[in-house]
Amino acid sequence: MERQFLISLLLLFSIFSCQTTSNLSLVSNTECISTDSQNKCFDNTEELQIAIKPIPSDVWEYMIFNSEYDKNIILDQKTLSYINKHIRDIEKFNEYLNKSYYFIYYVIQELEAADLPVELALIPFIESNYDPFSISPSGAVGLWQFMPKTGRIFDLEKSWWSEDRHDPYRSTHAAIGYFKYLFERFDNDIYLALAAYNAGPTYLDRQIKKNYRRGMGTDFWSLSLNSQVTEYIPKYIALREIIFNSEKYNINLPYIPVESVVKRIEIPGQVEILTLSEYLDIKPELIYKLNAGYTKWASAPKDKSIFYVPIEKTSLLDSPDSPFENVNQINWISHVVVSGDSLWKLAKKYDTEVKIIKEINYIDNDLLAINDTLLIPLSKSKTNNFIPYEMHIISEGDTLWDLSKKYNIELDELAKMNSINKNSYLQLGQQLTIGNKNIHRNIESKKRTILYSVKQGDNLYKISDLFDVTVGSIKEINDFQTSDLMPGQIIKIAIRAF
């Protein structure tokens, strides 16, 4: 009996010992950390590494943490030469990187949303120096240097008022779509996709097929490509190498936060850029840079305008004092007819309709007279009403103030138009001029100072023709000593608009 008890006790101890060993083994493979004010335990190293992954302090760290970077790539002589070129002047290199301050986080977000490598956010450095105003000699435009045909394929539109290829946000969306297509077409090979982006997918396909027929490799490094493409990939790798290994090159990268520094806003009606700039107390150059798609002095004449502004300024637009509530800043512009003009061309140029131009200017046929001045509406919205009255007969109770409100004409202008004092007594039956066949002939055209961003190929003569002003007036208002202009330069123009 005693022996059986001892055997049972020994057996029980053995079982307990096994369980304890097992439990101890489990505990030894479990790691616990403190996070979010709680202790959390993880059953494997991979889960633990994910949990304790450091929070990136800037966009560069964020890019590194979320990268598909091939660390085993060999840096060839071309790549090394580009690396040396960048690190030769660290201050200049940091200025180069800092040009992406307002855009790169947005680009990274869009890439992640499309499940594309975040490293592609480096491509606009190579394409345009992250300059939305950039225009190449071949006609490629914007951050991503879209050519007109490719831009149209990806819904980048152009009108008299705007050019989507310049728009940093619309063009980024288009570039994401293009890269998505290229990655699918070239089996997710980043170097082939980049080469195709630079030289075109058809060209790259031909080179791949040529190598395949010869029994040669079809990866990027095996292809015989033109010099432009063979330089393109090393430029990209060099930039990626420096940013991903900045400590190795003794470089402190410029700080760009891992969050949006601009915000998309909607403003009712058409907005004059100078007015927005002055209200937000932002340099007009910055407003133009963030909204480079607008190529004129204002947004397009539509019911609402989209603008991107520094995030810290957006609260001003929510203020009751904001001047941008249910307004349309620009209504009309006067156009002097020149040789080659037609109603159809003017309607297309100013985004309006032939019948509207004819109705406003009392034109009975389709013929235009050179040097005649036409009144062109810059908006189709309901707030832009034409005053079709030729005169008003004074009736009992009429005052100049009431009439100025009724016809939406400033009191001083109404008095000046009729050569009377604004405090004059009005007599019953008196006729007041309100408007006639060409309003601009009765209402002295106001000089409106607008801002214009110079484009590649622009000159003073081309700009003067575009806005129907003299070269001399442009030189005078800008205090120009020469006629030299630079793409992206912001100049003032005094136009006849009201």
C-alpha positions as CSV (number, residue, x, y, z in Angstrom):
1,M,0.0,0.0,0.0
2,E,2.8,2.4,1.0
3,R,4.7,1.4,-2.2
4,Q,1.6,2.2,-4.4
5,F,1.3,5.6,-2.7
6,L,4.9,6.4,-3.4
7,I,4.5,5.4,-7.1
8,S,1.4,7.5,-7.4
9,L,3.1,10.5,-5.8
10,L,6.1,10.1,-8.1
11,L,3.8,9.9,-11.1
12,L,1.9,13.0,-10.0
13,F,5.2,14.9,-9.5
14,S,6.4,13.9,-13.0
15,I,3.2,15.2,-14.6
16,F,3.4,18.4,-12.7
17,S,7.0,18.8,-13.6
18,C,6.2,18.4,-17.3
19,Q,3.5,21.0,-17.1
20,T,5.8,23.4,-15.3
21,T,8.5,22.8,-17.8
22,S,6.1,23.4,-20.6
23,N,4.8,26.6,-19.0
24,L,8.2,27.8,-18.4
25,S,9.1,27.2,-22.0
26,L,6.1,29.3,-23.1
27,V,7.0,32.1,-20.8
28,S,10.6,32.1,-22.1
29,N,9.3,32.8,-25.7
30,T,7.0,35.6,-24.6
31,E,8.1,39.2,-24.5
32,C,6.2,42.0,-22.8
33,I,6.4,45.7,-23.3
34,S,4.6,48.7,-21.9
35,T,2.6,50.6,-24.5
36,D,-0.3,53.0,-24.3
37,S,-0.1,52.8,-20.5
38,Q,-0.7,49.1,-20.6
39,N,1.5,46.0,-20.5
40,K,1.2,43.9,-23.7
41,C,2.8,40.5,-24.4
42,F,3.7,39.1,-27.8
43,D,4.2,35.4,-28.7
44,N,6.9,35.9,-31.4
45,T,9.7,38.2,-32.3
46,E,8.0,39.5,-35.4
47,E,5.0,40.8,-33.5
48,L,7.3,42.4,-30.9
49,Q,9.3,44.1,-33.6
50,I,6.2,45.6,-35.1
51,A,5.0,46.8,-31.7
52,I,8.2,48.5,-30.8
53,K,8.8,50.0,-34.2
54,P,9.9,53.6,-33.6
55,I,7.6,56.5,-34.6
56,P,9.2,58.4,-37.6
57,S,10.2,61.9,-36.7
58,D,10.0,63.2,-40.3
59,V,9.1,62.2,-43.9
60,W,12.6,60.8,-44.5
61,E,12.3,58.3,-41.6
62,Y,8.8,57.5,-42.6
63,M,9.9,56.7,-46.1
64,I,12.8,54.5,-44.8
65,F,10.5,52.6,-42.4
66,N,7.9,51.9,-45.1
67,S,10.4,51.3,-48.0
68,E,11.0,48.3,-50.2
69,Y,14.6,49.4,-50.6
70,D,17.0,46.8,-52.0
71,K,20.0,47.3,-49.7
72,N,22.1,44.8,-51.7
73,I,22.2,46.9,-54.8
74,I,25.6,47.6,-56.2
75,L,26.5,51.3,-56.6
76,D,28.0,51.6,-60.0
77,Q,30.3,54.4,-61.2
78,K,27.4,56.6,-62.6
79,T,25.5,56.3,-59.3
80,L,28.6,57.1,-57.3
81,S,29.3,60.2,-59.5
82,Y,25.7,61.5,-58.7
83,I,26.2,60.8,-55.0
84,N,29.4,62.8,-55.0
85,K,27.8,65.6,-56.9
86,H,25.1,65.9,-54.3
87,I,27.3,65.7,-51.2
88,R,29.9,68.1,-52.6
89,D,27.7,70.9,-51.3
90,I,25.5,69.8,-48.4
91,E,23.7,73.1,-48.0
92,K,22.7,73.2,-51.6
93,F,21.6,69.6,-51.4
94,N,19.4,70.4,-48.4
95,E,17.8,73.3,-50.2
96,Y,17.1,70.9,-53.1
97,L,15.3,68.5,-50.7
98,N,13.5,71.3,-48.9
99,K,11.7,72.3,-52.2
100,S,9.4,69.3,-51.6
101,Y,8.2,70.7,-48.2
102,Y,4.6,71.4,-49.2
103,F,4.1,68.4,-51.5
104,I,6.1,65.3,-50.5
105,Y,3.9,64.1,-47.7
106,Y,0.8,64.2,-50.0
107,V,2.8,62.3,-52.6
108,I,3.7,59.6,-50.1
109,Q,0.1,59.3,-48.9
110,E,-1.1,58.8,-52.5
111,L,1.6,56.2,-53.2
112,E,0.7,54.2,-50.1
113,A,-3.0,54.4,-50.9
114,A,-2.2,52.9,-54.4
115,D,0.1,50.2,-52.8
116,L,3.1,51.6,-54.7
117,P,6.7,51.9,-53.3
118,V,6.9,55.1,-51.2
119,E,10.4,55.7,-52.7
120,L,8.7,56.9,-55.8
121,A,8.1,60.2,-53.9
122,L,11.8,60.9,-54.9
123,I,11.0,61.0,-58.6
124,P,9.8,64.7,-58.7
125,F,13.2,65.7,-57.5
126,I,14.7,64.2,-60.6
127,E,11.9,65.3,-62.9
128,S,11.4,68.9,-61.8
129,N,13.2,69.7,-58.5
130,Y,9.7,69.5,-57.0
131,D,8.8,72.7,-58.9
132,P,5.2,72.8,-60.2
133,F,6.1,75.6,-62.6
134,S,8.8,73.5,-64.3
135,I,8.6,73.3,-68.1
136,S,11.1,71.3,-70.1
137,P,12.4,72.3,-73.5
138,S,10.3,69.4,-75.0
139,G,7.1,70.7,-73.4
140,A,6.9,68.4,-70.3
141,V,5.2,70.2,-67.5
142,G,4.9,70.2,-63.7
143,L,6.2,68.2,-60.8
144,W,5.9,64.9,-62.8
145,Q,6.8,66.4,-66.2
146,F,3.7,65.2,-68.1
147,M,3.7,65.6,-71.8
148,P,0.4,66.9,-73.3
149,K,-0.7,63.5,-74.8
150,T,0.1,61.5,-71.6
151,G,-1.6,64.2,-69.5
152,R,-4.8,63.9,-71.6
153,I,-4.8,60.1,-71.2
154,F,-4.8,60.6,-67.4
155,D,-7.5,63.3,-67.4
156,L,-5.2,66.3,-67.0
157,E,-7.1,69.1,-68.7
158,K,-6.2,72.5,-70.0
159,S,-8.2,75.7,-70.4
160,W,-7.6,79.4,-70.7
161,W,-7.8,79.6,-66.8
162,S,-5.9,76.5,-65.8
163,E,-3.4,73.8,-66.7
164,D,-3.8,70.6,-64.7
165,R,-0.2,69.4,-65.5
166,H,1.0,72.3,-63.4
167,D,-1.4,71.4,-60.5
168,P,0.7,69.6,-57.9
169,Y,-2.2,67.5,-56.6
170,R,-4.0,66.7,-59.8
171,S,-0.7,65.8,-61.5
172,T,0.3,63.6,-58.6
173,H,-3.0,61.7,-58.8
174,A,-2.3,61.2,-62.6
175,A,1.3,60.1,-62.0
176,I,0.1,57.5,-59.4
177,G,-2.3,56.2,-62.0
178,Y,0.5,56.1,-64.6
179,F,2.9,54.3,-62.3
180,K,0.2,51.8,-61.3
181,Y,-0.2,50.9,-65.0
182,L,3.6,50.7,-65.5
183,F,4.1,48.4,-62.5
184,E,1.4,46.0,-63.8
185,R,2.8,46.1,-67.3
186,F,6.4,45.4,-66.2
187,D,5.8,42.8,-63.5
188,N,6.3,45.2,-60.5
189,D,10.0,45.8,-61.5
190,I,10.7,49.3,-60.1
191,Y,13.6,49.9,-62.4
192,L,11.8,48.9,-65.6
193,A,8.7,50.9,-64.5
194,L,11.0,54.0,-63.9
195,A,12.7,53.5,-67.2
196,A,9.3,53.3,-68.9
197,Y,8.1,56.4,-67.1
198,N,11.2,58.3,-68.5
199,A,11.4,56.9,-72.0
200,G,7.9,55.5,-72.6
201,P,6.6,51.9,-72.2
202,T,6.6,51.2,-76.0
203,Y,10.3,52.0,-76.3
204,L,11.1,49.8,-73.3
205,D,9.0,46.9,-74.6
206,R,11.0,47.0,-77.9
207,Q,14.3,46.8,-76.0
208,I,13.1,44.0,-73.8
209,K,11.9,42.0,-76.8
210,K,15.2,42.6,-78.6
211,N,17.1,41.1,-75.7
212,Y,14.7,38.2,-75.4
213,R,15.1,37.2,-79.0
214,R,18.9,37.3,-78.6
215,G,18.7,35.1,-75.4
216,M,20.0,38.0,-73.3
217,G,18.7,39.2,-69.9
218,T,15.6,41.4,-69.8
219,D,16.2,43.2,-66.6
220,F,17.0,46.9,-66.6
221,W,20.7,46.4,-66.3
222,S,20.9,44.1,-69.3
223,L,19.1,46.4,-71.7
224,S,20.7,48.6,-74.2
225,L,18.9,51.9,-73.6
226,N,19.5,55.5,-74.7
227,S,21.7,57.8,-72.6
228,Q,18.8,59.6,-71.0
229,V,17.3,56.5,-69.5
230,T,20.7,55.0,-68.4
231,E,21.3,58.2,-66.5
232,Y,17.8,58.3,-65.0
233,I,18.0,55.2,-62.8
234,P,21.4,56.0,-61.3
235,K,20.1,59.5,-60.4
236,Y,17.2,57.9,-58.6
237,I,19.4,55.3,-56.8
238,A,21.9,58.0,-55.8
239,L,19.2,60.1,-54.2
240,R,17.7,57.2,-52.5
241,E,21.1,56.0,-51.2
242,I,21.9,59.4,-49.6
243,I,18.5,59.8,-48.0
244,F,18.4,56.3,-46.7
245,N,21.9,56.4,-45.4
246,S,22.3,60.0,-44.4
247,E,24.4,59.3,-41.4
248,K,26.9,57.4,-43.5
249,Y,27.3,60.6,-45.6
250,N,27.3,62.9,-42.6
251,I,24.2,64.7,-43.7
252,N,21.4,66.2,-41.6
253,L,18.4,66.1,-43.8
254,P,16.0,69.1,-43.7
255,Y,13.0,68.7,-41.4
256,I,9.7,68.0,-43.1
257,P,6.9,66.8,-40.8
258,V,5.0,63.6,-41.2
259,E,1.7,65.4,-41.6
260,S,0.0,67.7,-44.0
261,V,1.2,71.3,-44.0
262,V,-1.5,72.4,-46.4
263,K,-5.2,72.0,-46.5
264,R,-7.7,71.8,-49.4
265,I,-10.5,74.4,-49.1
266,E,-13.5,75.3,-51.2
267,I,-14.4,78.9,-51.7
268,P,-17.7,80.0,-53.4
269,G,-17.4,81.5,-56.9
270,Q,-14.4,82.8,-58.7
271,V,-11.5,84.0,-56.6
272,E,-8.8,86.5,-57.4
273,I,-5.5,85.2,-56.2
274,L,-4.1,88.6,-55.1
275,T,-7.2,89.2,-52.9
276,L,-6.8,85.7,-51.3
277,S,-3.1,86.4,-50.8
278,E,-3.7,89.7,-49.1
279,Y,-6.5,88.4,-46.8
280,L,-4.5,85.4,-45.7
281,D,-1.3,87.5,-45.4
282,I,0.6,85.0,-47.6
283,K,3.0,86.0,-50.3
284,P,1.3,85.6,-53.7
285,E,4.3,83.5,-54.9
286,L,3.3,80.8,-52.3
287,I,-0.4,80.9,-53.2
288,Y,0.6,80.4,-56.9
289,K,3.1,77.6,-56.0
290,L,0.5,75.6,-54.0
291,N,-2.2,76.3,-56.7
292,A,0.1,76.3,-59.8
293,G,-2.8,74.8,-61.9
294,Y,-4.3,78.3,-62.0
295,T,-2.4,80.0,-64.8
296,K,-4.2,83.4,-64.7
297,W,-4.8,85.9,-62.0
298,A,-7.8,84.1,-60.7
299,S,-9.5,80.7,-60.4
300,A,-11.9,79.6,-63.2
301,P,-15.3,81.2,-63.4
302,K,-17.3,78.5,-61.7
303,D,-19.7,78.1,-58.7
304,K,-16.8,77.1,-56.4
305,S,-13.0,77.3,-56.4
306,I,-10.5,74.8,-54.9
307,F,-7.5,76.2,-53.2
308,Y,-4.6,74.7,-51.1
309,V,-3.4,77.0,-48.4
310,P,-1.0,76.5,-45.4
311,I,-3.0,74.7,-42.7
312,E,-2.4,77.3,-40.1
313,K,-4.2,79.9,-42.3
314,T,-7.4,78.0,-42.9
315,S,-9.2,79.3,-39.8
316,L,-9.3,82.7,-41.3
317,L,-11.6,81.4,-44.0
318,D,-14.0,80.2,-41.4
319,S,-14.2,83.7,-39.9
320,P,-17.4,85.7,-40.2
321,D,-15.2,88.5,-41.5
322,S,-14.0,86.4,-44.5
323,P,-14.6,88.3,-47.8
324,F,-15.0,85.0,-49.6
325,E,-18.6,84.1,-48.7
326,N,-21.0,83.8,-51.6
327,V,-19.0,86.2,-53.8
328,N,-17.7,86.2,-57.3
329,Q,-14.6,88.4,-57.4
330,I,-14.3,89.1,-61.1
331,N,-17.3,89.6,-63.4
332,W,-16.1,91.2,-66.7
333,I,-13.1,91.9,-68.8
334,S,-12.9,94.1,-71.9
335,H,-11.4,92.6,-75.0
336,V,-10.1,94.6,-78.0
337,V,-10.7,92.7,-81.2
338,V,-7.6,91.9,-83.2
339,S,-7.1,90.2,-86.6
340,G,-8.0,86.5,-86.4
341,D,-10.5,86.9,-83.6
342,S,-13.9,85.3,-83.9
343,L,-16.8,84.8,-81.6
344,W,-16.1,81.1,-81.4
345,K,-12.4,81.7,-80.5
346,L,-13.3,84.3,-77.8
347,A,-16.0,82.0,-76.3
348,K,-13.5,79.2,-76.1
349,K,-10.7,81.4,-74.8
350,Y,-12.8,83.0,-72.0
351,D,-14.8,79.9,-71.2
352,T,-18.2,81.4,-72.1
353,E,-20.7,81.0,-75.0
354,V,-21.0,82.7,-78.4
355,K,-24.7,83.6,-77.7
356,I,-23.8,85.3,-74.4
357,I,-21.1,87.5,-76.1
358,K,-23.6,88.4,-78.8
359,E,-26.4,89.2,-76.4
360,I,-24.2,91.3,-74.1
361,N,-22.6,93.3,-76.9
362,Y,-25.8,93.5,-79.0
363,I,-24.1,91.8,-82.0
364,D,-26.6,90.7,-84.7
365,N,-24.2,88.7,-86.9
366,D,-21.0,86.7,-86.5
367,L,-18.7,89.5,-87.9
368,L,-16.3,91.4,-85.6
369,A,-14.7,94.7,-86.3
370,I,-11.0,95.1,-85.6
371,N,-10.2,97.5,-82.7
372,D,-13.8,97.2,-81.5
373,T,-14.0,96.5,-77.7
374,L,-16.2,93.7,-76.5
375,L,-17.4,93.1,-73.0
376,I,-16.7,89.5,-72.0
377,P,-18.3,87.8,-69.0
378,L,-15.8,85.8,-66.9
379,S,-18.5,83.8,-65.1
380,K,-21.6,81.8,-65.9
381,S,-22.8,81.9,-62.3
382,K,-26.1,83.5,-61.3
383,T,-24.3,86.2,-59.4
384,N,-22.9,87.6,-62.6
385,N,-25.9,89.4,-64.0
386,F,-25.7,91.7,-67.0
387,I,-27.5,95.1,-66.7
388,P,-29.6,95.3,-69.9
389,Y,-31.1,98.7,-69.1
390,E,-30.3,101.6,-71.4
391,M,-31.8,104.2,-69.1
392,H,-34.0,104.7,-66.0
393,I,-36.9,107.2,-65.8
394,I,-37.0,108.8,-62.3
395,S,-40.2,108.1,-60.5
396,E,-41.5,109.2,-57.1
397,G,-39.2,108.0,-54.2
398,D,-36.2,107.3,-56.4
399,T,-32.8,108.2,-55.0
400,L,-29.3,107.7,-56.5
401,W,-28.5,105.4,-53.5
402,D,-31.5,103.2,-54.2
403,L,-30.7,103.0,-57.9
404,S,-27.1,102.2,-57.3
405,K,-28.2,99.2,-55.2
406,K,-30.9,98.2,-57.6
407,Y,-28.6,98.1,-60.6
408,N,-25.5,97.0,-58.6
409,I,-23.5,100.1,-59.6
410,E,-21.4,102.1,-57.2
411,L,-23.0,105.4,-56.2
412,D,-20.0,107.4,-57.3
413,E,-19.9,105.7,-60.7
414,L,-23.6,106.2,-61.3
415,A,-23.2,109.9,-60.5
416,K,-20.1,110.3,-62.7
417,M,-21.8,108.4,-65.5
418,N,-24.6,111.0,-65.6
419,S,-22.5,114.0,-64.8
420,I,-24.3,114.9,-61.6
421,N,-23.4,115.2,-58.0
422,K,-24.1,112.1,-55.9
423,N,-26.2,114.4,-53.5
424,S,-28.2,115.9,-56.4
425,Y,-31.9,116.1,-56.2
426,L,-33.6,113.9,-58.8
427,Q,-36.6,115.2,-60.7
428,L,-39.6,113.1,-61.8
429,G,-39.3,112.1,-65.4
430,Q,-35.5,112.7,-65.4
431,Q,-33.6,110.1,-67.5
432,L,-30.5,108.5,-66.0
433,T,-28.1,106.4,-68.0
434,I,-27.7,103.0,-66.5
435,G,-26.2,100.9,-69.3
436,N,-26.1,100.7,-73.1
437,K,-24.8,98.5,-75.9
438,N,-21.3,98.5,-74.4
439,I,-21.3,99.0,-70.7
440,H,-17.6,99.8,-70.7
441,R,-18.2,102.9,-72.7
442,N,-20.5,104.3,-70.0
443,I,-18.7,102.9,-67.0
444,E,-15.1,103.8,-67.0
445,S,-13.1,100.6,-66.9
446,K,-11.4,100.1,-63.6
447,K,-7.8,99.2,-63.6
448,R,-7.4,95.9,-61.8
449,T,-3.9,94.8,-60.8
450,I,-3.5,91.1,-61.1
451,L,-0.6,88.7,-60.8
452,Y,0.6,86.4,-63.6
453,S,3.0,83.5,-63.3
454,V,5.5,83.6,-66.3
455,K,5.5,80.3,-68.3
456,Q,8.2,78.8,-70.5
457,G,8.3,80.7,-73.8
458,D,6.6,83.8,-72.5
459,N,7.8,87.2,-73.3
460,L,6.5,90.7,-72.7
461,Y,4.9,90.9,-76.1
462,K,3.1,87.6,-75.8
463,I,1.8,88.6,-72.3
464,S,0.8,92.0,-73.4
465,D,-1.3,90.5,-76.3
466,L,-2.8,87.9,-73.9
467,F,-4.1,90.5,-71.5
468,D,-4.7,93.3,-74.0
469,V,-2.3,95.7,-72.4
470,T,0.8,97.5,-73.6
471,V,4.4,96.3,-73.0
472,G,5.2,99.7,-71.6
473,S,2.5,99.3,-68.9
474,I,3.9,96.0,-67.8
475,K,7.4,97.4,-67.6
476,E,6.2,100.4,-65.7
477,I,4.2,98.6,-63.0
478,N,7.0,96.1,-62.4
479,D,9.8,98.7,-62.7
480,F,11.5,96.5,-65.3
481,Q,14.8,97.7,-66.6
482,T,15.1,94.9,-69.2
483,S,12.6,92.6,-71.0
484,D,14.1,89.4,-69.6
485,L,11.6,87.0,-67.9
486,M,12.1,83.7,-66.0
487,P,9.6,80.8,-65.8
488,G,7.8,80.9,-62.5
489,Q,8.4,84.6,-62.1
490,I,5.4,86.5,-60.7
491,I,4.7,89.8,-62.4
492,K,2.0,92.4,-62.0
493,I,-0.4,93.4,-64.8
494,A,-2.9,96.2,-64.8
495,I,-5.9,95.0,-66.8
496,R,-9.1,96.7,-67.8
497,A,-11.7,94.7,-65.8
498,F,-14.8,95.4,-63.8
